[in-house]
Amino acid sequence: MTPPKQPPPNHDRGLEYDLATLHRRRFLGLFTAAGLAAVAGCATDDSTTTTAASTDVDEIPQETGGPYPGDGSNGPNVLTQSGIVRSDITKSFGSASGVATGVPLTVELTVVDADQDKALEGAAVYLWHCDAQGRYSLYSDGVTNENYLRGVQAADGSGKVTFTTIFPAAYMGRWPHIHFEVYASTAEATKAGQITRTSQLALPKDVCSTVYATDGYDGSAQNLSQTSLENDNVFGDDAGVHQLATVTGDVSGGYVATLTVGV
């Protein structure tokens, strides 16, 4: 099959862009050899369980939102549109009608106060990511009129938010990832107000390799082979130790990615 057109060269524009637009993350301590083994571990069959490198409730690193946030800071603002508060983000809403297709993925984030080690009930999470072709709705060629793979959810009494979505592609120059912003409340999120924390979730290599061997992810396997958590311009300074999701499931039944988000 002919590989799809890759995102433009400035797509998540790398270290120079991050340094210019991001307050760099706080210094993180060296992680243990056991943590490194958990990051590097790979399953050998289609049914996969991958454990994140750390279970401590530490603050998740502050990251760039990238060039395609859709929060009004760089062009379109999807947060103030009716319909953005939703759990299933596979479909566009409002006047748009597109549907993102790919391997099913459920994303479960648990938002906690890292200082007090308690769930932040009522906090809101805005989550977004690229589709199986590496395109971002609202921005990329062919999907500028779509707003799929974007949504807001309020944390329940356990601090949990859940999104039904698809597994994102790997595009040139970046490790497979999902963006999110944390807000104090849904009201704050839907007025594109004060952001509590901006960060990214990393997806484990073994799961990515399995997904990218399926139809619809043309080019992703090659892109994945050309980067790593260690050299990614977002996750590279600590190999994503606080951002690597725990992922369970398989291609046929779909995957579930979980991550504790300390703020």
Secondary structure, DSSP 8 states (H G I E B T S, - for coil): --------TTTT-HHHHHHHH-----------HHHHHHHH---SSSSEEE--S--S--B-------S---BSSSS-B-TTSTT-B-SB-SB--TT---B--SSEEEEEEEEEETTTTEE-TT-EEEEE---TTS--TTTSTT-TT---SEEEEE--TTSEEEEEEE-----TTS-SEEEEEEESSHHHHTTT--EEEEEEEE--HHHHHHHTTSTT-TTHHHHHHT--TTT-TTTTTTTTTTTB-EEEEETTTEEEEEEEEE-
